[in-house]
Amino acid sequence: MFVVAVEGELDMNTATDLERELEGPLAAQQALLIDLSGCEFIDSTGIALIVRSWQALDGDGDGSGGLALCGIGQQVKRVLDITGLEATIPTHQSREQALERLRS
């Protein structure tokens, strides 16, 4: 299982850094937790990267894939709500809850 923490802004200027961090977990098809508790802002580039990662780990779309998000702040939550992704990609308040879900 991999945990990747996002700090600051996740936008077109920083998404490539996160993309590099996600290469290993995605190639290994390992459970992945993206901790957004330190993420202050996310734009469509960041959302697209998260969606691609989720699709790579949950190709059949049944929600049983190995990707979860935690630490969703107000701005990130708003973007996930607007895009409908909060209902699709598993999100959790705490890292502990997300890790427990990924282990089961």
N, CA, C and O atoms as a Tinker XYZ file with bonds, in Angstrom:
   416  protein
     1  N      0.849000   -1.169000    0.000000    73     2
     2  CA     0.000000    0.000000    0.000000    64     1     3
     3  C      0.901000    1.240000    0.000000    63     2     4     5
     4  O      1.936000    1.288000    0.663000    81     3
     5  N      0.464000    2.233000   -0.768000    73     3     6
     6  CA     1.201000    3.480000   -0.873000    64     5     7
     7  C      0.348000    4.627000   -0.341000    63     6     8     9
     8  O     -0.870000    4.640000   -0.516000    81     7
     9  N      0.995000    5.582000    0.305000    73     7    10
    10  CA     0.339000    6.807000    0.755000    64     9    11
    11  C      1.120000    7.972000    0.150000    63    10    12    13
    12  O      2.336000    8.077000    0.309000    81    11
    13  N      0.392000    8.841000   -0.545000    73    11    14
    14  CA     0.991000   10.029000   -1.138000    64    13    15
    15  C      0.267000   11.237000   -0.562000    63    14    16    17
    16  O     -0.955000   11.346000   -0.663000    81    15
    17  N      1.028000   12.146000    0.044000    73    15    18
    18  CA     0.456000   13.355000    0.638000    64    17    19
    19  C      0.684000   14.532000   -0.308000    63    18    20    21
    20  O      1.794000   14.752000   -0.793000    81    19
    21  N     -0.371000   15.270000   -0.556000    73    19    22
    22  CA    -0.307000   16.452000   -1.419000    64    21    23
    23  C     -0.250000   17.683000   -0.530000    63    22    24    25
    24  O     -1.074000   17.846000    0.370000    81    23
    25  N      0.720000   18.546000   -0.782000    73    23    26
    26  CA     0.891000   19.785000   -0.018000    64    25    27
    27  C      0.728000   20.975000   -0.946000    63    26    28    29
    28  O      1.187000   20.950000   -2.088000    81    27
    29  N      0.075000   22.014000   -0.453000    73    27    30
    30  CA    -0.059000   23.247000   -1.225000    64    29    31
    31  C     -1.113000   23.136000   -2.303000    63    30    32    33
    32  O     -2.223000   22.670000   -2.048000    81    31
    33  N     -0.773000   23.561000   -3.506000    73    31    34
    34  CA    -1.714000   23.581000   -4.619000    64    33    35
    35  C     -1.455000   22.416000   -5.565000    63    34    36    37
    36  O     -0.311000   22.056000   -5.840000    81    35
    37  N     -2.542000   21.839000   -6.053000    73    35    38
    38  CA    -2.461000   20.790000   -7.066000    64    37    39
    39  C     -3.108000   21.360000   -8.322000    63    38    40    41
    40  O     -4.327000   21.337000   -8.489000    81    39
    41  N     -2.248000   21.871000   -9.197000    73    39    42
    42  CA    -2.741000   22.538000  -10.400000    64    41    43
    43  C     -1.823000   22.201000  -11.566000    63    42    44    45
    44  O     -0.960000   21.330000  -11.456000    81    43
    45  N     -2.013000   22.891000  -12.675000    73    43    46
    46  CA    -1.228000   22.572000  -13.865000    64    45    47
    47  C      0.271000   22.762000  -13.648000    63    46    48    49
    48  O      1.070000   22.170000  -14.373000    81    47
    49  N      0.667000   23.562000  -12.683000    73    47    50
    50  CA     2.089000   23.790000  -12.419000    64    49    51
    51  C      2.707000   22.704000  -11.544000    63    50    52    53
    52  O      3.924000   22.515000  -11.567000    81    51
    53  N      1.894000   21.994000  -10.778000    73    51    54
    54  CA     2.428000   21.011000   -9.831000    64    53    55
    55  C      1.973000   19.585000  -10.096000    63    54    56    57
    56  O      2.491000   18.652000   -9.482000    81    55
    57  N      1.020000   19.398000  -10.992000    73    55    58
    58  CA     0.466000   18.062000  -11.235000    64    57    59
    59  C      1.522000   17.074000  -11.734000    63    58    60    61
    60  O      1.438000   15.883000  -11.437000    81    59
    61  N      2.506000   17.549000  -12.480000    73    59    62
    62  CA     3.526000   16.628000  -12.982000    64    61    63
    63  C      4.348000   16.036000  -11.836000    63    62    64    65
    64  O      4.804000   14.896000  -11.928000    81    63
    65  N      4.540000   16.802000  -10.757000    73    63    66
    66  CA     5.255000   16.276000   -9.594000    64    65    67
    67  C      4.469000   15.119000   -8.972000    63    66    68    69
    68  O      5.037000   14.077000   -8.648000    81    67
    69  N      3.177000   15.311000   -8.811000    73    67    70
    70  CA     2.345000   14.241000   -8.256000    64    69    71
    71  C      2.278000   13.066000   -9.220000    63    70    72    73
    72  O      2.303000   11.912000   -8.794000    81    71
    73  N      2.196000   13.346000  -10.495000    73    71    74
    74  CA     2.146000   12.270000  -11.489000    64    73    75
    75  C      3.368000   11.358000  -11.366000    63    74    76    77
    76  O      3.248000   10.137000  -11.459000    81    75
    77  N      4.538000   11.953000  -11.159000    73    75    78
    78  CA     5.763000   11.155000  -10.965000    64    77    79
    79  C      5.669000   10.304000   -9.709000    63    78    80    81
    80  O      6.102000    9.151000   -9.699000    81    79
    81  N      5.099000   10.877000   -8.639000    73    79    82
    82  CA     4.946000   10.133000   -7.378000    64    81    83
    83  C      3.994000    8.953000   -7.534000    63    82    84    85
    84  O      4.139000    7.942000   -6.847000    81    83
    85  N      3.035000    9.076000   -8.422000    73    83    86
    86  CA     2.019000    8.036000   -8.589000    64    85    87
    87  C      2.427000    6.942000   -9.554000    63    86    88    89
    88  O      1.770000    5.903000   -9.618000    81    87
    89  N      3.500000    7.151000  -10.307000    73    87    90
    90  CA     3.911000    6.166000  -11.311000    64    89    91
    91  C      4.157000    4.791000  -10.705000    63    90    92    93
    92  O      3.687000    3.789000  -11.242000    81    91
    93  N      4.886000    4.728000   -9.596000    73    91    94
    94  CA     5.199000    3.448000   -8.959000    64    93    95
    95  C      3.974000    2.703000   -8.483000    63    94    96    97
    96  O      3.781000    1.546000   -8.854000    81    95
    97  N      3.130000    3.336000   -7.665000    73    95    98
    98  CA     1.931000    2.647000   -7.196000    64    97    99
    99  C      1.012000    2.192000   -8.332000    63    98   100   101
   100  O      0.444000    1.101000   -8.274000    81    99
   101  N      0.868000    3.019000   -9.353000    73    99   102
   102  CA    -0.014000    2.648000  -10.449000    64   101   103
   103  C      0.565000    1.499000  -11.261000    63   102   104   105
   104  O     -0.164000    0.597000  -11.673000    81   103
   105  N      1.872000    1.529000  -11.493000    73   103   106
   106  CA     2.507000    0.441000  -12.237000    64   105   107
   107  C      2.429000   -0.868000  -11.459000    63   106   108   109
   108  O      2.267000   -1.936000  -12.050000    81   107
   109  N      2.542000   -0.788000  -10.142000    73   107   110
   110  CA     2.498000   -1.984000   -9.301000    64   109   111
   111  C      1.070000   -2.434000   -9.005000    63   110   112   113
   112  O      0.850000   -3.505000   -8.440000    81   111
   113  N      0.099000   -1.600000   -9.396000    73   111   114
   114  CA    -1.311000   -1.901000   -9.105000    64   113   115
   115  C     -1.518000   -2.153000   -7.613000    63   114   116   117
   116  O     -2.229000   -3.074000   -7.211000    81   115
   117  N     -0.877000   -1.309000   -6.807000    73   115   118
   118  CA    -0.981000   -1.389000   -5.354000    64   117   119
   119  C     -2.041000   -0.424000   -4.854000    63   118   120   121
   120  O     -2.339000    0.579000   -5.503000    81   119
   121  N     -2.605000   -0.733000   -3.696000    73   119   122
   122  CA    -3.557000    0.178000   -3.062000    64   121   123
   123  C     -2.882000    1.537000   -2.870000    63   122   124   125
   124  O     -1.697000    1.620000   -2.547000    81   123
   125  N     -3.651000    2.578000   -3.071000    73   123   126
   126  CA    -3.111000    3.929000   -3.051000    64   125   127
   127  C     -4.038000    4.856000   -2.281000    63   126   128   129
   128  O     -5.235000    4.935000   -2.556000    81   127
   129  N     -3.466000    5.549000   -1.320000    73   127   130
   130  CA    -4.179000    6.584000   -0.583000    64   129   131
   131  C     -3.564000    7.927000   -0.943000    63   130   132   133
   132  O     -2.359000    8.128000   -0.784000    81   131
   133  N     -4.389000    8.839000   -1.424000    73   131   134
   134  CA    -3.938000   10.199000   -1.688000    64   133   135
   135  C     -4.484000   11.063000   -0.565000    63   134   136   137
   136  O     -5.692000   11.272000   -0.451000    81   135
   137  N     -3.567000   11.565000    0.268000    73   135   138
   138  CA    -3.932000   12.382000    1.424000    64   137   139
   139  C     -3.911000   13.848000    0.994000    63   138   140   141
   140  O     -2.859000   14.405000    0.680000    81   139
   141  N     -5.086000   14.454000    0.988000    73   139   142
   142  CA    -5.227000   15.834000    0.532000    64   141   143
   143  C     -5.358000   16.823000    1.685000    63   142   144   145
   144  O     -5.755000   17.969000    1.472000    81   143
   145  N     -5.032000   16.398000    2.898000    73   143   146
   146  CA    -5.201000   17.283000    4.053000    64   145   147
   147  C     -4.322000   18.532000    3.957000    63   146   148   149
   148  O     -4.659000   19.559000    4.546000    81   147
   149  N     -3.219000   18.467000    3.240000    73   147   150
   150  CA    -2.352000   19.625000    3.060000    64   149   151
   151  C     -2.586000   20.357000    1.752000    63   150   152   153
   152  O     -1.866000   21.302000    1.428000    81   151
   153  N     -3.589000   19.927000    1.000000    73   151   154
   154  CA    -3.886000   20.533000   -0.300000    64   153   155
   155  C     -4.830000   21.710000   -0.103000    63   154   156   157
   156  O     -5.954000   21.542000    0.369000    81   155
   157  N     -4.370000   22.889000   -0.463000    73   155   158
   158  CA    -5.150000   24.115000   -0.284000    64   157   159
   159  C     -6.019000   24.442000   -1.487000    63   158   160   161
   160  O     -7.027000   25.137000   -1.361000    81   159
   161  N     -5.624000   23.939000   -2.661000    73   159   162
   162  CA    -6.329000   24.274000   -3.898000    64   161   163
   163  C     -6.119000   23.149000   -4.894000    63   162   164   165
   164  O     -5.035000   22.571000   -4.981000    81   163
   165  N     -7.176000   22.843000   -5.648000    73   163   166
   166  CA    -7.056000   21.855000   -6.719000    64   165   167
   167  C     -7.804000   22.385000   -7.935000    63   166   168   169
   168  O     -8.893000   22.944000   -7.806000    81   167
   169  N     -7.222000   22.211000   -9.104000    73   167   170
   170  CA    -7.902000   22.641000  -10.326000    64   169   171
   171  C     -8.212000   21.425000  -11.187000    63   170   172   173
   172  O     -8.033000   20.288000  -10.752000    81   171
   173  N     -8.674000   21.664000  -12.398000    73   171   174
   174  CA    -9.096000   20.565000  -13.268000    64   173   175
   175  C     -7.945000   19.631000  -13.624000    63   174   176   177
   176  O     -8.168000   18.442000  -13.850000    81   175
   177  N     -6.731000   20.140000  -13.677000    73   175   178
   178  CA    -5.569000   19.290000  -13.966000    64   177   179
   179  C     -5.351000   18.292000  -12.834000    63   178   180   181
   180  O     -5.095000   17.113000  -13.077000    81   179
   181  N     -5.453000   18.765000  -11.613000    73   179   182
   182  CA    -5.313000   17.881000  -10.456000    64   181   183
   183  C     -6.433000   16.861000  -10.384000    63   182   184   185
   184  O     -6.196000   15.688000  -10.094000    81   183
   185  N     -7.660000   17.309000  -10.649000    73   183   186
   186  CA    -8.808000   16.398000  -10.651000    64   185   187
   187  C     -8.615000   15.327000  -11.728000    63   186   188   189
   188  O     -8.854000   14.146000  -11.477000    81   187
   189  N     -8.189000   15.731000  -12.907000    73   187   190
   190  CA    -7.978000   14.776000  -13.999000    64   189   191
   191  C     -6.930000   13.732000  -13.622000    63   190   192   193
   192  O     -7.086000   12.555000  -13.950000    81   191
   193  N     -5.879000   14.141000  -12.947000    73   191   194
   194  CA    -4.842000   13.205000  -12.513000    64   193   195
   195  C     -5.403000   12.199000  -11.503000    63   194   196   197
   196  O     -5.103000   11.007000  -11.577000    81   195
   197  N     -6.200000   12.670000  -10.580000    73   195   198
   198  CA    -6.820000   11.770000   -9.595000    64   197   199
   199  C     -7.769000   10.800000  -10.297000    63   198   200   201
   200  O     -7.785000    9.611000   -9.978000    81   199
   201  N     -8.552000   11.293000  -11.240000    73   199   202
   202  CA    -9.488000   10.431000  -11.973000    64   201   203
   203  C     -8.729000    9.361000  -12.756000    63   202   204   205
   204  O     -9.107000    8.190000  -12.728000    81   203
   205  N     -7.672000    9.751000  -13.448000    73   203   206
   206  CA    -6.876000    8.765000  -14.206000    64   205   207
   207  C     -6.292000    7.708000  -13.280000    63   206   208   209
   208  O     -6.254000    6.528000  -13.627000    81   207
   209  N     -5.840000    8.125000  -12.112000    73   207   210
   210  CA    -5.284000    7.177000  -11.142000    64   209   211
   211  C     -6.363000    6.230000  -10.645000    63   210   212   213
   212  O     -6.140000    5.024000  -10.542000    81   211
   213  N     -7.530000    6.775000  -10.338000    73   211   214
   214  CA    -8.652000    5.959000   -9.883000    64   213   215
   215  C     -9.052000    4.958000  -10.962000    63   214   216   217
   216  O     -9.298000    3.789000  -10.664000    81   215
   217  N     -9.117000    5.409000  -12.212000    73   215   218
   218  CA    -9.474000    4.513000  -13.312000    64   217   219
   219  C     -8.437000    3.415000  -13.494000    63   218   220   221
   220  O     -8.787000    2.277000  -13.804000    81   219
   221  N     -7.182000    3.741000  -13.306000    73   219   222
   222  CA    -6.118000    2.743000  -13.455000    64   221   223
   223  C     -6.214000    1.655000  -12.393000    63   222   224   225
   224  O     -5.864000    0.503000  -12.648000    81   223
   225  N     -6.688000    2.018000  -11.201000    73   223   226
   226  CA    -6.774000    1.053000  -10.108000    64   225   227
   227  C     -8.166000    0.444000   -9.959000    63   226   228   229
   228  O     -8.331000   -0.544000   -9.243000    81   227
   229  N     -9.154000    1.012000  -10.616000    73   227   230
   230  CA   -10.528000    0.513000  -10.529000    64   229   231
   231  C    -11.122000    0.494000  -11.930000    63   230   232   233
   232  O    -12.143000    1.125000  -12.202000    81   231
   233  N    -10.464000   -0.239000  -12.802000    73   231   234
   234  CA   -10.844000   -0.256000  -14.210000    64   233   235
   235  C    -12.271000   -0.657000  -14.490000    63   234   236   237
   236  O    -12.855000   -0.204000  -15.475000    81   235
   237  N    -12.855000   -1.506000  -13.642000    73   235   238
   238  CA   -14.227000   -1.941000  -13.906000    64   237   239
   239  C    -15.261000   -0.991000  -13.318000    63   238   240   241
   240  O    -16.458000   -1.161000  -13.550000    81   239
   241  N    -14.812000    0.011000  -12.555000    73   239   242
   242  CA   -15.721000    1.029000  -12.052000    64   241   243
   243  C    -16.672000    0.592000  -10.974000    63   242   244   245
   244  O    -17.664000    1.273000  -10.717000    81   243
   245  N    -16.395000   -0.541000  -10.326000    73   243   246
   246  CA   -17.332000   -1.022000   -9.305000    64   245   247
   247  C    -17.038000   -0.468000   -7.918000    63   246   248   249
   248  O    -17.722000   -0.813000   -6.954000    81   247
   249  N    -16.023000    0.392000   -7.810000    73   247   250
   250  CA   -15.720000    1.000000   -6.518000    64   249   251
   251  C    -14.864000    0.150000   -5.616000    63   250   252   253
   252  O    -14.558000    0.555000   -4.494000    81   251
   253  N    -14.468000   -1.019000   -6.078000    73   251   254
   254  CA   -13.667000   -1.897000   -5.232000    64   253   255
   255  C    -12.174000   -1.708000   -5.464000    63   254   256   257
   256  O    -11.358000   -2.434000   -4.896000    81   255
   257  N    -11.822000   -0.750000   -6.286000    73   255   258
   258  CA   -10.424000   -0.527000   -6.602000    64   257   259
   259  C     -9.625000   -0.054000   -5.414000    63   258   260   261
   260  O    -10.173000    0.221000   -4.347000    81   259
   261  N     -8.344000    0.036000   -5.606000    73   259   262
   262  CA    -7.460000    0.339000   -4.506000    64   261   263
   263  C     -7.072000    1.789000   -4.371000    63   262   264   265
   264  O     -5.928000    2.080000   -4.022000    81   263
   265  N     -7.985000    2.719000   -4.637000    73   263   266
   266  CA    -7.662000    4.132000   -4.474000    64   265   267
   267  C     -8.672000    4.759000   -3.525000    63   266   268   269
   268  O     -9.876000    4.519000   -3.625000    81   267
   269  N     -8.164000    5.561000   -2.608000    73   267   270
   270  CA    -9.020000    6.330000   -1.713000    64   269   271
   271  C     -8.385000    7.699000   -1.498000    63   270   272   273
   272  O     -7.178000    7.880000   -1.657000    81   271
   273  N     -9.227000    8.649000   -1.136000    73   271   274
   274  CA    -8.782000    9.996000   -0.810000    64   273   275
   275  C     -9.116000   10.271000    0.649000    63   274   276   277
   276  O    -10.103000    9.758000    1.175000    81   275
   277  N     -8.295000   11.077000    1.293000    73   275   278
   278  CA    -8.613000   11.494000    2.662000    64   277   279
   279  C     -8.188000   12.940000    2.863000    63   278   280   281
   280  O     -7.454000   13.507000    2.053000    81   279
   281  N     -8.665000   13.527000    3.964000    73   279   282
   282  CA    -8.279000   14.885000    4.325000    64   281   283
   283  C     -8.800000   15.940000    3.377000    63   282   284   285
   284  O     -8.089000   16.882000    3.030000    81   283
   285  N    -10.033000   15.782000    2.961000    73   283   286
   286  CA   -10.611000   16.684000    1.973000    64   285   287
   287  C    -10.992000   18.015000    2.636000    63   286   288   289
   288  O    -11.859000   18.061000    3.509000    81   287
   289  N    -10.335000   19.086000    2.211000    73   287   290
   290  CA   -10.662000   20.422000    2.705000    64   289   291
   291  C    -11.855000   21.006000    1.959000    63   290   292   293
   292  O    -12.370000   20.395000    1.022000    81   291
   293  N    -12.286000   22.174000    2.371000    73   291   294
   294  CA   -13.494000   22.800000    1.805000    64   293   295
   295  C    -13.390000   23.039000    0.297000    63   294   296   297
   296  O    -14.323000   22.716000   -0.438000    81   295
   297  N    -12.277000   23.595000   -0.172000    73   295   298
   298  CA   -12.153000   23.895000   -1.598000    64   297   299
   299  C    -12.117000   22.614000   -2.407000    63   298   300   301
   300  O    -12.769000   22.519000   -3.447000    81   299
   301  N    -11.367000   21.631000   -1.946000    73   299   302
   302  CA   -11.267000   20.353000   -2.652000    64   301   303
   303  C    -12.627000   19.657000   -2.636000    63   302   304   305
   304  O    -13.051000   19.104000   -3.650000    81   303
   305  N    -13.310000   19.684000   -1.494000    73   303   306
   306  CA   -14.627000   19.060000   -1.393000    64   305   307
   307  C    -15.601000   19.697000   -2.374000    63   306   308   309
   308  O    -16.381000   19.001000   -3.024000    81   307
   309  N    -15.555000   20.995000   -2.474000    73   307   310
   310  CA   -16.445000   21.704000   -3.398000    64   309   311
   311  C    -16.209000   21.253000   -4.834000    63   310   312   313
   312  O    -17.165000   21.010000   -5.571000    81   311
   313  N    -14.951000   21.140000   -5.237000    73   311   314
   314  CA   -14.634000   20.701000   -6.599000    64   313   315
   315  C    -15.096000   19.260000   -6.810000    63   314   316   317
   316  O    -15.659000   18.942000   -7.857000    81   315
   317  N    -14.867000   18.392000   -5.833000    73   315   318
   318  CA   -15.309000   17.003000   -5.956000    64   317   319
   319  C    -16.836000   16.920000   -6.019000    63   318   320   321
   320  O    -17.384000   16.105000   -6.761000    81   319
   321  N    -17.517000   17.753000   -5.250000    73   319   322
   322  CA   -18.983000   17.793000   -5.287000    64   321   323
   323  C    -19.490000   18.247000   -6.655000    63   322   324   325
   324  O    -20.382000   17.627000   -7.235000    81   323
   325  N    -18.919000   19.321000   -7.155000    73   323   326
   326  CA   -19.353000   19.891000   -8.441000    64   325   327
   327  C    -19.160000   18.882000   -9.569000    63   326   328   329
   328  O    -20.001000   18.774000  -10.461000    81   327
   329  N    -18.068000   18.157000   -9.530000    73   327   330
   330  CA   -17.770000   17.196000  -10.597000    64   329   331
   331  C    -18.463000   15.857000  -10.385000    63   330   332   333
   332  O    -18.456000   15.009000  -11.277000    81   331
   333  N    -19.060000   15.659000   -9.216000    73   331   334
   334  CA   -19.724000   14.385000   -8.921000    64   333   335
   335  C    -18.773000   13.284000   -8.492000    63   334   336   337
   336  O    -19.179000   12.132000   -8.345000    81   335
   337  N    -17.521000   13.627000   -8.292000    73   335   338
   338  CA   -16.520000   12.612000   -7.970000    64   337   339
   339  C    -16.561000   12.165000   -6.516000    63   338   340   341
   340  O    -16.107000   11.064000   -6.205000    81   339
   341  N    -17.088000   12.980000   -5.627000    73   339   342
   342  CA   -17.127000   12.580000   -4.224000    64   341   343
   343  C    -18.007000   11.346000   -4.047000    63   342   344   345
   344  O    -17.777000   10.537000   -3.148000    81   343
   345  N    -19.014000   11.206000   -4.906000    73   343   346
   346  CA   -19.889000   10.033000   -4.844000    64   345   347
   347  C    -19.273000    8.831000   -5.545000    63   346   348   349
   348  O    -19.750000    7.708000   -5.376000    81   347
   349  N    -18.229000    9.045000   -6.321000    73   347   350
   350  CA   -17.627000    7.981000   -7.116000    64   349   351
   351  C    -16.324000    7.465000   -6.516000    63   350   352   353
   352  O    -16.143000    6.256000   -6.366000    81   351
   353  N    -15.430000    8.362000   -6.178000    73   351   354
   354  CA   -14.128000    7.994000   -5.621000    64   353   355
   355  C    -14.259000    7.961000   -4.102000    63   354   356   357
   356  O    -14.722000    8.933000   -3.505000    81   355
   357  N    -13.860000    6.860000   -3.468000    73   355   358
   358  CA   -13.980000    6.777000   -2.007000    64   357   359
   359  C    -13.197000    7.881000   -1.304000    63   358   360   361
   360  O    -11.993000    8.034000   -1.510000    81   359
   361  N    -13.901000    8.649000   -0.470000    73   359   362
   362  CA   -13.264000    9.706000    0.303000    64   361   363
   363  C    -13.520000    9.467000    1.788000    63   362   364   365
   364  O    -14.565000    8.949000    2.182000    81   363
   365  N    -12.551000    9.854000    2.589000    73   363   366
   366  CA   -12.630000    9.635000    4.035000    64   365   367
   367  C    -12.115000   10.867000    4.753000    63   366   368   369
   368  O    -11.247000   11.578000    4.246000    81   367
   369  N    -12.659000   11.115000    5.942000    73   367   370
   370  CA   -12.228000   12.261000    6.735000    64   369   371
   371  C    -10.786000   12.102000    7.197000    63   370   372   373
   372  O     -9.998000   13.044000    7.126000    81   371
   373  N    -10.446000   10.915000    7.667000    73   371   374
   374  CA    -9.108000   10.734000    8.241000    64   373   375
   375  C     -8.294000    9.704000    7.459000    63   374   376   377
   376  O     -8.830000    8.874000    6.724000    81   375
   377  N     -7.003000    9.792000    7.645000    73   375   378
   378  CA    -6.093000    8.837000    7.031000    64   377   379
   379  C     -6.362000    7.433000    7.578000    63   378   380   381
   380  O     -6.317000    6.455000    6.832000    81   379
   381  N     -6.640000    7.337000    8.867000    73   379   382
   382  CA    -6.884000    6.032000    9.494000    64   381   383
   383  C     -8.091000    5.345000    8.881000    63   382   384   385
   384  O     -8.041000    4.148000    8.598000    81   383
   385  N     -9.189000    6.091000    8.670000    73   383   386
   386  CA   -10.382000    5.514000    8.046000    64   385   387
   387  C    -10.089000    5.035000    6.635000    63   386   388   389
   388  O    -10.536000    3.960000    6.234000    81   387
   389  N     -9.350000    5.818000    5.893000    73   387   390
   390  CA    -9.024000    5.456000    4.506000    64   389   391
   391  C     -8.143000    4.216000    4.466000    63   390   392   393
   392  O     -8.363000    3.323000    3.647000    81   391
   393  N     -7.151000    4.155000    5.341000    73   391   394
   394  CA    -6.267000    2.993000    5.370000    64   393   395
   395  C     -7.037000    1.737000    5.742000    63   394   396   397
   396  O     -6.799000    0.669000    5.176000    81   395
   397  N     -7.952000    1.858000    6.685000    73   395   398
   398  CA    -8.773000    0.710000    7.078000    64   397   399
   399  C     -9.597000    0.218000    5.891000    63   398   400   401
   400  O     -9.703000   -0.989000    5.673000    81   399
   401  N    -10.171000    1.125000    5.134000    73   399   402
   402  CA   -10.964000    0.741000    3.956000    64   401   403
   403  C    -10.100000    0.057000    2.914000    63   402   404   405
   404  O    -10.514000   -0.938000    2.318000    81   403
   405  N     -8.905000    0.580000    2.691000    73   403   406
   406  CA    -8.030000   -0.012000    1.686000    64   405   407
   407  C     -7.511000   -1.402000    2.099000    63   406   408   409
   408  O     -7.230000   -2.250000    1.253000    81   407
   409  N     -7.396000   -1.604000    3.384000    73   407   410
   410  CA    -6.922000   -2.920000    3.877000    64   409   411
   411  C     -8.000000   -3.993000    3.764000    63   410   412   413
   412  O     -7.684000   -5.181000    3.695000    81   411
   413  N     -9.256000   -3.592000    3.743000    73   411   414
   414  CA   -10.337000   -4.598000    3.721000    64   413   415
   415  C    -10.678000   -5.081000    2.341000    63   414   416
   416  O    -11.564000   -5.921000    2.182000    81   415
